[in-house]
Each structure stands twice: as C-alpha cells, then as structure tokens.
Amino acid sequence: MLGSAIALTALAAYSLATPLTSPVDSMNLFKRISSGCSTSGSASCHNTTKQTDLCCFESPGGLLLQTQFWDTNPTTGPSNSWTIHGLWPDNCDGTFSENCDSSRDYTNIAGLLTAQGASSTLSFMQEFWVDINGQNEQFWEHEWSTHGTCYSTLERSCLPSGSATGAEAVAFFNTVVALFKTLPTYTFLANAGITPSSSATYTLSQITSAIKSATGFTPALDCDGSAINQISYYFNLKGSLIDGSFVAIDAPKKGSCASTGLKYPLKSGSPTSTTTSGGSSPTGGSGSLPSKGTIHASTTGGLLTAGTWSTQTLATYTFSGTSSSFTMSTSKGNCGVSSGQLTCGSGVSSSTFSAVSSGGNLLLAFGGSTSFTSDGTPSGTVQQTVFTGTSHSADYNLLIVSS
Ligand SMILES: *[C@@H]1O[C@H](CO)[C@@H](O)[C@H](O)[C@H]1NC(C)=O
C-alpha cells in the first residue's frame, strides 16, 4: 500500500485557481507513485555536466524509442491502429543494454497492474499491446525484463519508501501506454491520405513526411521485405520515466525500409470501436477531450485567442476529434504549429494535437511531447509566444480544462 504523501507531487506545481481533480481522480492518484523529480532540468543526453541523481536523470539509456508494430501476417490488434512494441532506453550514441536486473524479472504483469490500480492500463494493453502469437503476458514480461529494467530512473532505490513490489514496472506500463496514446500512427498517416492497401505503394519520404507534419519530427521506419512493419518515435526524457516529460527528437538514424516501393498491407479483422485512445484513458474518463475549454499553463496564466501565453483572461478553445488526435481553434481561427511556434488565426492551417492524461489532468501534447516553452514568463499585458518542445528558457505544461 502506498501512502498518500507520494501521490503525484508534480501536480502540486500546477497551482491552478480551480481544483481539477474529482474524487475519482484522487483515488487514481492515490494509487500512482510519484518520482518527486523536477522536469525543468536538462533532457537526457543533453546534460553538459555529470548528473549525479540518476533517479531523476535517465542515464546511460537517455535515448528513448517508442516502437510500434504494423503486423499483418498474422494480423495483430485492431485494423485501424498500430500496436505497441515497447519503449526502449538506448544509450545516447545508439548502443544499448538489455536485461539489466534479473532480480526484477517480474511475472504476472497483468496481476501487478490489477493489484496496483492500473486495470485500465491493462485493458488498453490487451487491445493495443498484443503479441503476434497471442502470448501477451510473455510479451509484456519480455519488454519489462529486457528493456524496463535498464531505466536508471526506475531502479527500486528511486521509488518512494513503502512502494509495493513491482511498482516501478506498473509505472513503466502506465507511461508506455500514455505515450503511445499521443502517437496514433494510423491516424497520422490516414490524415495524409496514406491508408493500408493491397495494391498501392508509397515512398519512404511520403510516409515520414506525413508523420513529420503530424508530430514535427521524423521517425524511423522498419520493413519486412517491402512491407512497412515497425515505426520508432525518438525522445529524450526530462525527469523520471515515472512521470517525466518526453522531448520529441528526429530519429538519429534511418530504419531498414527502402526509399521507394513500400507497401502498407491491409490488416484482416475489424477496426477498434474507438480511436487509439478514445474512451480508455488510464484515469478512467478524466482523459476524454471536452468540446470547449480553456488552456492553462502549469506555472501561471494560460492561452489567449491568438495562441499566446498571458496572465489575462483566458480564451475559449474549441476542440474537435479525440484525445489521441484533434484540432483546435479559437474565435481568431484555426490553431497550428509552424516552425515550432503555436498560433491561432485566420489563414493558419490546423495542426494535429493530442492530449495525455496525467494524474487526472489532461495535458496538451504536440508531436508526442507535452513540453512547451517561451522566452519568459508573462505578466500584466505582456504576452509570450508559445513554442513546442524545449528550446526556449521558460518551460511549462499546458492543461486543458473543460468549460
Ligand atoms: C551526463 O551525465 C551522465 C550521468 O552522470 C554522465 O555519464 C555523462 O558523462 C554526462 N555528460 C556530460 C557531457 O557531462
């Protein structure tokens, strides 16, 4: 049993005027562990001095790959979604370690998730983190023992005292599922007119450009013969894998696909009734996207009609789509990201955003990253431009609050 003192301390930093958590959310929070780590330091692989607290700084495996399968022979998962392979901690130079701590090769992952308040993560995994031979439990155990045990920020000694056995593995699965929900590859491609087909062929650049226009970053694509079979989205991490923030980056190398003649084969079977994340957020409903709301910064203030950051009265945003993939607009017009800058206005072409459920709050994400930055903090009538990612000095998360 975990103490309430360890319930997502990160939320304390949000200091919003209105409380965002309902009693149901608090119960979920109660069961989740918190790292207590800040997410405002260097991203993994980007430190300029030696980091000493490896519970709060992922090292040496600071290059994270969220890998997804498109399996058609046999088909795994819904016909309108890619499925989760894993989240791997490569070293910053692309080499990697595996099987880092056999004393934590947990069995009965499903049981751990159920016992530790993560049954909605488990049900999502049963649909979207599926083994090609139907051996889901073995697949999850393999992903944990091979890759999960290599995260420095998931060492047992990093956990709050009194944490249940396996709590760090539960945190791992919760995090992988939450990140996957921000990366709906099927939808990203379909929005660019790239859909499975028994006859069409695509070029590698058509596929990577479609993903890049949805996320802002280039992924790596692996092929099985000429058929696309796996995608890898790359990240660095700020803070702990338990509750840190992902910083999307371009793939440092290409995958195995050729440049032309790529097939995107049809899956047999049926589409999932929801989109990749619709309806099954890890916090049981608190993750669903409202149709209208305001966007608050985690530090102070929030967004105005033009998409700028201010401490003045916040604008109403209209959201359309699902939490895994949506567009948004204000009275000024559509909202989009261009050259890393968020703007809303007439003539702005819409970008696709996603939202990640974190401890009962809904965080805006672009390209899989919930990090936003500006050159300073607004006050009075001074507004700040909002940039995606972490390239400017003041960083914060953006919370979607239903109105
Ligand atoms: C970053 O921190 C890690 C962990 O302490 C260390 O191994 C690495 O050398 C550091 N990198 C730099 C450039 O100081």
The ligand as a Gaussian input file, in Angstrom:
#p B3LYP/6-31G(d) Opt

LIG

0 1
 C       25.805000      13.448000     -18.328000
 O       25.552000      12.745000     -17.112000
 C       25.937000      11.383000     -17.172000
 C       25.493000      10.728000     -15.883000
 O       26.150000      11.272000     -14.799000
 C       27.421000      11.257000     -17.410000
 O       27.773000       9.901000     -17.541000
 C       27.797000      11.992000     -18.677000
 O       29.181000      11.988000     -18.829000
 C       27.287000      13.435000     -18.577000
 N       27.595000      14.122000     -19.835000
 C       28.341000      15.237000     -19.854000
 C       28.561000      15.826000     -21.200000
 O       28.800000      15.753000     -18.840000

